[in-house]
Amino acid sequence: MLTGIGFVGAGLVIQDRHEIHGITTAATIWVVSAVGLAAGAGFFVPAIATTLLAVMVLYFFESEKFRRSLSEKQ
């Protein structure tokens, strides 16, 4: 099963000349599959904790304030 998830994630990654797109989406697919496996195995508390952590990380890295701070450092 994990091999199939990795294959799907790898299919989402696209490289242009100077940029790579789809890394976050591929990583999110891995996290969602891990949460599904944990919930299916009965580990509900770790599944919920991982879901909350993933949502917070995705929200934080999507913010414009964070992107501006990275572009100012370069």
PyMOL Python script that loads the backbone (N, CA, C, O; Angstrom):
from pymol import cmd

cmd.read_pdbstr("""\
ATOM      1  N   MET A   1       0.813  -1.187   0.000  1.00  0.00           N
ATOM      2  CA  MET A   1       0.000   0.000   0.000  1.00  0.00           C
ATOM      3  C   MET A   1       0.863   1.260   0.000  1.00  0.00           C
ATOM      4  O   MET A   1       0.584   2.204  -0.740  1.00  0.00           O
ATOM      5  N   LEU A   2       1.903   1.279   0.821  1.00  0.00           N
ATOM      6  CA  LEU A   2       2.748   2.468   0.893  1.00  0.00           C
ATOM      7  C   LEU A   2       3.481   2.728  -0.416  1.00  0.00           C
ATOM      8  O   LEU A   2       3.736   3.879  -0.770  1.00  0.00           O
ATOM      9  N   THR A   3       3.813   1.678  -1.122  1.00  0.00           N
ATOM     10  CA  THR A   3       4.464   1.856  -2.412  1.00  0.00           C
ATOM     11  C   THR A   3       3.534   2.565  -3.387  1.00  0.00           C
ATOM     12  O   THR A   3       3.968   3.433  -4.144  1.00  0.00           O
ATOM     13  N   GLY A   4       2.276   2.201  -3.368  1.00  0.00           N
ATOM     14  CA  GLY A   4       1.298   2.851  -4.245  1.00  0.00           C
ATOM     15  C   GLY A   4       1.111   4.316  -3.904  1.00  0.00           C
ATOM     16  O   GLY A   4       0.980   5.149  -4.801  1.00  0.00           O
ATOM     17  N   ILE A   5       1.096   4.642  -2.614  1.00  0.00           N
ATOM     18  CA  ILE A   5       0.965   6.036  -2.204  1.00  0.00           C
ATOM     19  C   ILE A   5       2.184   6.830  -2.659  1.00  0.00           C
ATOM     20  O   ILE A   5       2.049   7.959  -3.129  1.00  0.00           O
ATOM     21  N   GLY A   6       3.364   6.251  -2.522  1.00  0.00           N
ATOM     22  CA  GLY A   6       4.582   6.924  -2.994  1.00  0.00           C
ATOM     23  C   GLY A   6       4.564   7.133  -4.499  1.00  0.00           C
ATOM     24  O   GLY A   6       5.031   8.160  -4.990  1.00  0.00           O
ATOM     25  N   PHE A   7       4.031   6.171  -5.230  1.00  0.00           N
ATOM     26  CA  PHE A   7       3.942   6.286  -6.682  1.00  0.00           C
ATOM     27  C   PHE A   7       2.999   7.420  -7.083  1.00  0.00           C
ATOM     28  O   PHE A   7       3.295   8.190  -7.997  1.00  0.00           O
ATOM     29  N   VAL A   8       1.866   7.515  -6.393  1.00  0.00           N
ATOM     30  CA  VAL A   8       0.913   8.600  -6.678  1.00  0.00           C
ATOM     31  C   VAL A   8       1.538   9.948  -6.344  1.00  0.00           C
ATOM     32  O   VAL A   8       1.408  10.902  -7.111  1.00  0.00           O
ATOM     33  N   GLY A   9       2.214  10.029  -5.204  1.00  0.00           N
ATOM     34  CA  GLY A   9       2.876  11.275  -4.816  1.00  0.00           C
ATOM     35  C   GLY A   9       3.955  11.675  -5.799  1.00  0.00           C
ATOM     36  O   GLY A   9       4.093  12.855  -6.122  1.00  0.00           O
ATOM     37  N   ALA A  10       4.725  10.706  -6.279  1.00  0.00           N
ATOM     38  CA  ALA A  10       5.773  11.008  -7.250  1.00  0.00           C
ATOM     39  C   ALA A  10       5.182  11.510  -8.562  1.00  0.00           C
ATOM     40  O   ALA A  10       5.804  12.314  -9.256  1.00  0.00           O
ATOM     41  N   GLY A  11       4.004  11.048  -8.900  1.00  0.00           N
ATOM     42  CA  GLY A  11       3.354  11.519 -10.119  1.00  0.00           C
ATOM     43  C   GLY A  11       2.864  12.946 -10.023  1.00  0.00           C
ATOM     44  O   GLY A  11       2.592  13.578 -11.043  1.00  0.00           O
ATOM     45  N   LEU A  12       2.748  13.463  -8.809  1.00  0.00           N
ATOM     46  CA  LEU A  12       2.282  14.830  -8.620  1.00  0.00           C
ATOM     47  C   LEU A  12       3.401  15.859  -8.691  1.00  0.00           C
ATOM     48  O   LEU A  12       3.135  17.046  -8.885  1.00  0.00           O
ATOM     49  N   VAL A  13       4.636  15.427  -8.538  1.00  0.00           N
ATOM     50  CA  VAL A  13       5.760  16.354  -8.510  1.00  0.00           C
ATOM     51  C   VAL A  13       6.141  16.703  -9.945  1.00  0.00           C
ATOM     52  O   VAL A  13       6.397  15.822 -10.766  1.00  0.00           O
ATOM     53  N   ILE A  14       6.173  17.994 -10.232  1.00  0.00           N
ATOM     54  CA  ILE A  14       6.490  18.487 -11.567  1.00  0.00           C
ATOM     55  C   ILE A  14       7.637  19.484 -11.459  1.00  0.00           C
ATOM     56  O   ILE A  14       7.620  20.362 -10.597  1.00  0.00           O
ATOM     57  N   GLN A  15       8.631  19.350 -12.332  1.00  0.00           N
ATOM     58  CA  GLN A  15       9.762  20.262 -12.313  1.00  0.00           C
ATOM     59  C   GLN A  15       9.738  21.145 -13.556  1.00  0.00           C
ATOM     60  O   GLN A  15       9.730  20.658 -14.687  1.00  0.00           O
ATOM     61  N   ASP A  16       9.726  22.460 -13.316  1.00  0.00           N
ATOM     62  CA  ASP A  16       9.895  23.420 -14.398  1.00  0.00           C
ATOM     63  C   ASP A  16      11.382  23.730 -14.492  1.00  0.00           C
ATOM     64  O   ASP A  16      12.211  23.014 -13.931  1.00  0.00           O
ATOM     65  N   ARG A  17      11.714  24.801 -15.205  1.00  0.00           N
ATOM     66  CA  ARG A  17      13.129  25.157 -15.330  1.00  0.00           C
ATOM     67  C   ARG A  17      13.767  25.500 -13.991  1.00  0.00           C
ATOM     68  O   ARG A  17      14.856  25.019 -13.681  1.00  0.00           O
ATOM     69  N   HIS A  18      13.103  26.319 -13.203  1.00  0.00           N
ATOM     70  CA  HIS A  18      13.705  26.782 -11.956  1.00  0.00           C
ATOM     71  C   HIS A  18      12.834  26.507 -10.734  1.00  0.00           C
ATOM     72  O   HIS A  18      13.177  26.952  -9.639  1.00  0.00           O
ATOM     73  N   GLU A  19      11.746  25.806 -10.879  1.00  0.00           N
ATOM     74  CA  GLU A  19      10.836  25.559  -9.770  1.00  0.00           C
ATOM     75  C   GLU A  19      10.365  24.112  -9.779  1.00  0.00           C
ATOM     76  O   GLU A  19      10.314  23.451 -10.817  1.00  0.00           O
ATOM     77  N   ILE A  20      10.024  23.650  -8.588  1.00  0.00           N
ATOM     78  CA  ILE A  20       9.438  22.323  -8.439  1.00  0.00           C
ATOM     79  C   ILE A  20       8.062  22.509  -7.810  1.00  0.00           C
ATOM     80  O   ILE A  20       7.930  23.194  -6.796  1.00  0.00           O
ATOM     81  N   HIS A  21       7.059  21.915  -8.395  1.00  0.00           N
ATOM     82  CA  HIS A  21       5.679  22.042  -7.919  1.00  0.00           C
ATOM     83  C   HIS A  21       5.173  20.682  -7.453  1.00  0.00           C
ATOM     84  O   HIS A  21       5.548  19.647  -8.004  1.00  0.00           O
ATOM     85  N   GLY A  22       4.324  20.694  -6.439  1.00  0.00           N
ATOM     86  CA  GLY A  22       3.642  19.488  -6.018  1.00  0.00           C
ATOM     87  C   GLY A  22       4.261  18.767  -4.835  1.00  0.00           C
ATOM     88  O   GLY A  22       3.745  17.730  -4.417  1.00  0.00           O
ATOM     89  N   ILE A  23       5.355  19.285  -4.279  1.00  0.00           N
ATOM     90  CA  ILE A  23       5.993  18.615  -3.147  1.00  0.00           C
ATOM     91  C   ILE A  23       5.059  18.598  -1.938  1.00  0.00           C
ATOM     92  O   ILE A  23       4.930  17.576  -1.264  1.00  0.00           O
ATOM     93  N   THR A  24       4.415  19.721  -1.666  1.00  0.00           N
ATOM     94  CA  THR A  24       3.515  19.797  -0.511  1.00  0.00           C
ATOM     95  C   THR A  24       2.328  18.862  -0.691  1.00  0.00           C
ATOM     96  O   THR A  24       1.904  18.207   0.261  1.00  0.00           O
ATOM     97  N   THR A  25       1.798  18.798  -1.886  1.00  0.00           N
ATOM     98  CA  THR A  25       0.674  17.908  -2.157  1.00  0.00           C
ATOM     99  C   THR A  25       1.079  16.450  -1.990  1.00  0.00           C
ATOM    100  O   THR A  25       0.328  15.660  -1.416  1.00  0.00           O
ATOM    101  N   ALA A  26       2.254  16.087  -2.484  1.00  0.00           N
ATOM    102  CA  ALA A  26       2.738  14.712  -2.342  1.00  0.00           C
ATOM    103  C   ALA A  26       2.948  14.353  -0.869  1.00  0.00           C
ATOM    104  O   ALA A  26       2.593  13.255  -0.440  1.00  0.00           O
ATOM    105  N   ALA A  27       3.521  15.272  -0.102  1.00  0.00           N
ATOM    106  CA  ALA A  27       3.734  15.016   1.324  1.00  0.00           C
ATOM    107  C   ALA A  27       2.406  14.923   2.070  1.00  0.00           C
ATOM    108  O   ALA A  27       2.260  14.122   2.993  1.00  0.00           O
ATOM    109  N   THR A  28       1.448  15.738   1.669  1.00  0.00           N
ATOM    110  CA  THR A  28       0.130  15.698   2.312  1.00  0.00           C
ATOM    111  C   THR A  28      -0.568  14.371   2.040  1.00  0.00           C
ATOM    112  O   THR A  28      -1.262  13.849   2.912  1.00  0.00           O
ATOM    113  N   ILE A  29      -0.395  13.825   0.854  1.00  0.00           N
ATOM    114  CA  ILE A  29      -0.971  12.517   0.546  1.00  0.00           C
ATOM    115  C   ILE A  29      -0.372  11.441   1.458  1.00  0.00           C
ATOM    116  O   ILE A  29      -1.091  10.560   1.928  1.00  0.00           O
ATOM    117  N   TRP A  30       0.930  11.506   1.707  1.00  0.00           N
ATOM    118  CA  TRP A  30       1.568  10.570   2.633  1.00  0.00           C
ATOM    119  C   TRP A  30       0.990  10.707   4.030  1.00  0.00           C
ATOM    120  O   TRP A  30       0.700   9.704   4.683  1.00  0.00           O
ATOM    121  N   VAL A  31       0.820  11.940   4.497  1.00  0.00           N
ATOM    122  CA  VAL A  31       0.285  12.161   5.847  1.00  0.00           C
ATOM    123  C   VAL A  31      -1.147  11.643   5.947  1.00  0.00           C
ATOM    124  O   VAL A  31      -1.510  10.996   6.930  1.00  0.00           O
ATOM    125  N   VAL A  32      -1.951  11.926   4.937  1.00  0.00           N
ATOM    126  CA  VAL A  32      -3.340  11.462   4.960  1.00  0.00           C
ATOM    127  C   VAL A  32      -3.403   9.942   4.967  1.00  0.00           C
ATOM    128  O   VAL A  32      -4.246   9.367   5.655  1.00  0.00           O
ATOM    129  N   SER A  33      -2.538   9.286   4.222  1.00  0.00           N
ATOM    130  CA  SER A  33      -2.545   7.821   4.229  1.00  0.00           C
ATOM    131  C   SER A  33      -2.096   7.285   5.588  1.00  0.00           C
ATOM    132  O   SER A  33      -2.639   6.287   6.062  1.00  0.00           O
ATOM    133  N   ALA A  34      -1.119   7.927   6.218  1.00  0.00           N
ATOM    134  CA  ALA A  34      -0.679   7.492   7.546  1.00  0.00           C
ATOM    135  C   ALA A  34      -1.784   7.694   8.582  1.00  0.00           C
ATOM    136  O   ALA A  34      -1.977   6.848   9.455  1.00  0.00           O
ATOM    137  N   VAL A  35      -2.503   8.801   8.490  1.00  0.00           N
ATOM    138  CA  VAL A  35      -3.621   9.048   9.407  1.00  0.00           C
ATOM    139  C   VAL A  35      -4.714   7.993   9.197  1.00  0.00           C
ATOM    140  O   VAL A  35      -5.298   7.499  10.161  1.00  0.00           O
ATOM    141  N   GLY A  36      -4.980   7.662   7.965  1.00  0.00           N
ATOM    142  CA  GLY A  36      -5.979   6.632   7.672  1.00  0.00           C
ATOM    143  C   GLY A  36      -5.573   5.271   8.201  1.00  0.00           C
ATOM    144  O   GLY A  36      -6.404   4.540   8.739  1.00  0.00           O
ATOM    145  N   LEU A  37      -4.296   4.922   8.053  1.00  0.00           N
ATOM    146  CA  LEU A  37      -3.814   3.653   8.590  1.00  0.00           C
ATOM    147  C   LEU A  37      -3.891   3.630  10.114  1.00  0.00           C
ATOM    148  O   LEU A  37      -4.283   2.625  10.706  1.00  0.00           O
ATOM    149  N   ALA A  38      -3.513   4.749  10.748  1.00  0.00           N
ATOM    150  CA  ALA A  38      -3.566   4.822  12.207  1.00  0.00           C
ATOM    151  C   ALA A  38      -5.001   4.714  12.707  1.00  0.00           C
ATOM    152  O   ALA A  38      -5.271   3.987  13.664  1.00  0.00           O
ATOM    153  N   ALA A  39      -5.912   5.423  12.073  1.00  0.00           N
ATOM    154  CA  ALA A  39      -7.318   5.363  12.487  1.00  0.00           C
ATOM    155  C   ALA A  39      -7.889   3.969  12.251  1.00  0.00           C
ATOM    156  O   ALA A  39      -8.654   3.463  13.073  1.00  0.00           O
ATOM    157  N   GLY A  40      -7.525   3.352  11.144  1.00  0.00           N
ATOM    158  CA  GLY A  40      -8.007   2.007  10.852  1.00  0.00           C
ATOM    159  C   GLY A  40      -7.484   0.968  11.830  1.00  0.00           C
ATOM    160  O   GLY A  40      -8.138  -0.043  12.084  1.00  0.00           O
ATOM    161  N   ALA A  41      -6.292   1.224  12.379  1.00  0.00           N
ATOM    162  CA  ALA A  41      -5.713   0.301  13.350  1.00  0.00           C
ATOM    163  C   ALA A  41      -6.194   0.583  14.771  1.00  0.00           C
ATOM    164  O   ALA A  41      -5.838  -0.138  15.703  1.00  0.00           O
ATOM    165  N   GLY A  42      -6.996   1.623  14.938  1.00  0.00           N
ATOM    166  CA  GLY A  42      -7.545   1.929  16.250  1.00  0.00           C
ATOM    167  C   GLY A  42      -6.765   2.957  17.052  1.00  0.00           C
ATOM    168  O   GLY A  42      -7.090   3.206  18.213  1.00  0.00           O
ATOM    169  N   PHE A  43      -5.746   3.556  16.458  1.00  0.00           N
ATOM    170  CA  PHE A  43      -4.948   4.582  17.137  1.00  0.00           C
ATOM    171  C   PHE A  43      -5.563   5.954  16.855  1.00  0.00           C
ATOM    172  O   PHE A  43      -5.034   6.733  16.062  1.00  0.00           O
ATOM    173  N   PHE A  44      -6.671   6.232  17.506  1.00  0.00           N
ATOM    174  CA  PHE A  44      -7.421   7.448  17.200  1.00  0.00           C
ATOM    175  C   PHE A  44      -6.754   8.719  17.714  1.00  0.00           C
ATOM    176  O   PHE A  44      -6.767   9.742  17.030  1.00  0.00           O
ATOM    177  N   VAL A  45      -6.179   8.668  18.895  1.00  0.00           N
ATOM    178  CA  VAL A  45      -5.545   9.867  19.459  1.00  0.00           C
ATOM    179  C   VAL A  45      -4.342  10.296  18.619  1.00  0.00           C
ATOM    180  O   VAL A  45      -4.239  11.479  18.294  1.00  0.00           O
ATOM    181  N   PRO A  46      -3.416   9.382  18.247  1.00  0.00           N
ATOM    182  CA  PRO A  46      -2.328   9.814  17.365  1.00  0.00           C
ATOM    183  C   PRO A  46      -2.819  10.289  15.987  1.00  0.00           C
ATOM    184  O   PRO A  46      -2.236  11.199  15.397  1.00  0.00           O
ATOM    185  N   ALA A  47      -3.882   9.673  15.487  1.00  0.00           N
ATOM    186  CA  ALA A  47      -4.429  10.096  14.194  1.00  0.00           C
ATOM    187  C   ALA A  47      -4.971  11.521  14.273  1.00  0.00           C
ATOM    188  O   ALA A  47      -4.742  12.331  13.374  1.00  0.00           O
ATOM    189  N   ILE A  48      -5.687  11.820  15.348  1.00  0.00           N
ATOM    190  CA  ILE A  48      -6.233  13.172  15.520  1.00  0.00           C
ATOM    191  C   ILE A  48      -5.112  14.174  15.737  1.00  0.00           C
ATOM    192  O   ILE A  48      -5.144  15.270  15.179  1.00  0.00           O
ATOM    193  N   ALA A  49      -4.108  13.806  16.553  1.00  0.00           N
ATOM    194  CA  ALA A  49      -2.978  14.703  16.810  1.00  0.00           C
ATOM    195  C   ALA A  49      -2.203  14.987  15.533  1.00  0.00           C
ATOM    196  O   ALA A  49      -1.807  16.127  15.290  1.00  0.00           O
ATOM    197  N   THR A  50      -1.983  13.975  14.723  1.00  0.00           N
ATOM    198  CA  THR A  50      -1.274  14.160  13.458  1.00  0.00           C
ATOM    199  C   THR A  50      -2.078  15.025  12.508  1.00  0.00           C
ATOM    200  O   THR A  50      -1.513  15.864  11.807  1.00  0.00           O
ATOM    201  N   THR A  51      -3.368  14.839  12.474  1.00  0.00           N
ATOM    202  CA  THR A  51      -4.230  15.663  11.620  1.00  0.00           C
ATOM    203  C   THR A  51      -4.147  17.129  12.024  1.00  0.00           C
ATOM    204  O   THR A  51      -3.988  18.007  11.176  1.00  0.00           O
ATOM    205  N   LEU A  52      -4.254  17.387  13.316  1.00  0.00           N
ATOM    206  CA  LEU A  52      -4.179  18.776  13.792  1.00  0.00           C
ATOM    207  C   LEU A  52      -2.811  19.393  13.504  1.00  0.00           C
ATOM    208  O   LEU A  52      -2.728  20.548  13.085  1.00  0.00           O
ATOM    209  N   LEU A  53      -1.749  18.636  13.723  1.00  0.00           N
ATOM    210  CA  LEU A  53      -0.407  19.140  13.444  1.00  0.00           C
ATOM    211  C   LEU A  53      -0.223  19.428  11.958  1.00  0.00           C
ATOM    212  O   LEU A  53       0.347  20.456  11.590  1.00  0.00           O
ATOM    213  N   ALA A  54      -0.697  18.536  11.111  1.00  0.00           N
ATOM    214  CA  ALA A  54      -0.563  18.731   9.666  1.00  0.00           C
ATOM    215  C   ALA A  54      -1.338  19.959   9.196  1.00  0.00           C
ATOM    216  O   ALA A  54      -0.846  20.729   8.372  1.00  0.00           O
ATOM    217  N   VAL A  55      -2.540  20.140   9.718  1.00  0.00           N
ATOM    218  CA  VAL A  55      -3.339  21.305   9.326  1.00  0.00           C
ATOM    219  C   VAL A  55      -2.653  22.595   9.768  1.00  0.00           C
ATOM    220  O   VAL A  55      -2.631  23.573   9.021  1.00  0.00           O
ATOM    221  N   MET A  56      -2.093  22.600  10.980  1.00  0.00           N
ATOM    222  CA  MET A  56      -1.390  23.801  11.454  1.00  0.00           C
ATOM    223  C   MET A  56      -0.157  24.099  10.612  1.00  0.00           C
ATOM    224  O   MET A  56       0.091  25.255  10.268  1.00  0.00           O
ATOM    225  N   VAL A  57       0.612  23.082  10.280  1.00  0.00           N
ATOM    226  CA  VAL A  57       1.816  23.286   9.465  1.00  0.00           C
ATOM    227  C   VAL A  57       1.439  23.784   8.077  1.00  0.00           C
ATOM    228  O   VAL A  57       2.059  24.717   7.567  1.00  0.00           O
ATOM    229  N   LEU A  58       0.435  23.177   7.462  1.00  0.00           N
ATOM    230  CA  LEU A  58       0.024  23.622   6.130  1.00  0.00           C
ATOM    231  C   LEU A  58      -0.502  25.052   6.160  1.00  0.00           C
ATOM    232  O   LEU A  58      -0.247  25.824   5.235  1.00  0.00           O
ATOM    233  N   TYR A  59      -1.226  25.410   7.203  1.00  0.00           N
ATOM    234  CA  TYR A  59      -1.741  26.773   7.325  1.00  0.00           C
ATOM    235  C   TYR A  59      -0.591  27.760   7.511  1.00  0.00           C
ATOM    236  O   TYR A  59      -0.583  28.822   6.888  1.00  0.00           O
ATOM    237  N   PHE A  60       0.377  27.421   8.359  1.00  0.00           N
ATOM    238  CA  PHE A  60       1.495  28.319   8.626  1.00  0.00           C
ATOM    239  C   PHE A  60       2.344  28.546   7.379  1.00  0.00           C
ATOM    240  O   PHE A  60       2.697  29.686   7.074  1.00  0.00           O
ATOM    241  N   PHE A  61       2.675  27.485   6.659  1.00  0.00           N
ATOM    242  CA  PHE A  61       3.529  27.622   5.491  1.00  0.00           C
ATOM    243  C   PHE A  61       2.822  28.252   4.299  1.00  0.00           C
ATOM    244  O   PHE A  61       3.479  28.681   3.351  1.00  0.00           O
ATOM    245  N   GLU A  62       1.512  28.313   4.329  1.00  0.00           N
ATOM    246  CA  GLU A  62       0.764  28.933   3.238  1.00  0.00           C
ATOM    247  C   GLU A  62       0.637  30.442   3.418  1.00  0.00           C
ATOM    248  O   GLU A  62       0.253  31.141   2.481  1.00  0.00           O
ATOM    249  N   SER A  63       0.952  30.954   4.598  1.00  0.00           N
ATOM    250  CA  SER A  63       0.719  32.368   4.877  1.00  0.00           C
ATOM    251  C   SER A  63       1.669  33.265   4.085  1.00  0.00           C
ATOM    252  O   SER A  63       2.836  32.927   3.887  1.00  0.00           O
ATOM    253  N   GLU A  64       1.167  34.385   3.645  1.00  0.00           N
ATOM    254  CA  GLU A  64       1.959  35.360   2.900  1.00  0.00           C
ATOM    255  C   GLU A  64       3.054  35.974   3.763  1.00  0.00           C
ATOM    256  O   GLU A  64       4.136  36.288   3.268  1.00  0.00           O
ATOM    257  N   LYS A  65       2.777  36.143   5.039  1.00  0.00           N
ATOM    258  CA  LYS A  65       3.764  36.705   5.960  1.00  0.00           C
ATOM    259  C   LYS A  65       5.006  35.820   5.999  1.00  0.00           C
ATOM    260  O   LYS A  65       6.131  36.321   5.989  1.00  0.00           O
ATOM    261  N   PHE A  66       4.804  34.510   6.044  1.00  0.00           N
ATOM    262  CA  PHE A  66       5.924  33.574   6.053  1.00  0.00           C
ATOM    263  C   PHE A  66       6.697  33.637   4.745  1.00  0.00           C
ATOM    264  O   PHE A  66       7.928  33.610   4.751  1.00  0.00           O
ATOM    265  N   ARG A  67       5.993  33.721   3.630  1.00  0.00           N
ATOM    266  CA  ARG A  67       6.665  33.778   2.330  1.00  0.00           C
ATOM    267  C   ARG A  67       7.476  35.063   2.181  1.00  0.00           C
ATOM    268  O   ARG A  67       8.583  35.041   1.643  1.00  0.00           O
ATOM    269  N   ARG A  68       6.927  36.184   2.657  1.00  0.00           N
ATOM    270  CA  ARG A  68       7.679  37.443   2.592  1.00  0.00           C
ATOM    271  C   ARG A  68       8.943  37.378   3.419  1.00  0.00           C
ATOM    272  O   ARG A  68       9.982  37.896   3.011  1.00  0.00           O
ATOM    273  N   SER A  69       8.865  36.741   4.586  1.00  0.00           N
ATOM    274  CA  SER A  69      10.060  36.655   5.441  1.00  0.00           C
ATOM    275  C   SER A  69      11.133  35.780   4.779  1.00  0.00           C
ATOM    276  O   SER A  69      12.325  36.040   4.941  1.00  0.00           O
ATOM    277  N   LEU A  70      10.728  34.767   4.051  1.00  0.00           N
ATOM    278  CA  LEU A  70      11.712  33.953   3.341  1.00  0.00           C
ATOM    279  C   LEU A  70      12.339  34.713   2.169  1.00  0.00           C
ATOM    280  O   LEU A  70      13.543  34.606   1.936  1.00  0.00           O
ATOM    281  N   SER A  71      11.534  35.473   1.435  1.00  0.00           N
ATOM    282  CA  SER A  71      12.076  36.188   0.285  1.00  0.00           C
ATOM    283  C   SER A  71      12.981  37.345   0.726  1.00  0.00           C
ATOM    284  O   SER A  71      13.887  37.725  -0.016  1.00  0.00           O
ATOM    285  N   GLU A  72      12.755  37.904   1.904  1.00  0.00           N
ATOM    286  CA  GLU A  72      13.632  38.969   2.391  1.00  0.00           C
ATOM    287  C   GLU A  72      14.987  38.444   2.793  1.00  0.00           C
ATOM    288  O   GLU A  72      15.972  39.180   2.728  1.00  0.00           O
ATOM    289  N   LYS A  73      15.071  37.193   3.205  1.00  0.00           N
ATOM    290  CA  LYS A  73      16.341  36.603   3.629  1.00  0.00           C
ATOM    291  C   LYS A  73      17.250  36.297   2.453  1.00  0.00           C
ATOM    292  O   LYS A  73      18.464  36.186   2.626  1.00  0.00           O
ATOM    293  N   GLN A  74      16.695  36.159   1.272  1.00  0.00           N
ATOM    294  CA  GLN A  74      17.505  35.784   0.107  1.00  0.00           C
ATOM    295  C   GLN A  74      18.148  36.964  -0.505  1.00  0.00           C
ATOM    296  O   GLN A  74      18.866  36.830  -1.495  1.00  0.00           O
TER     297      GLN A  74
END
""", "prot")
cmd.dss("prot")
cmd.show_as("cartoon", "prot")
cmd.util.cbc("prot")
cmd.orient("prot")
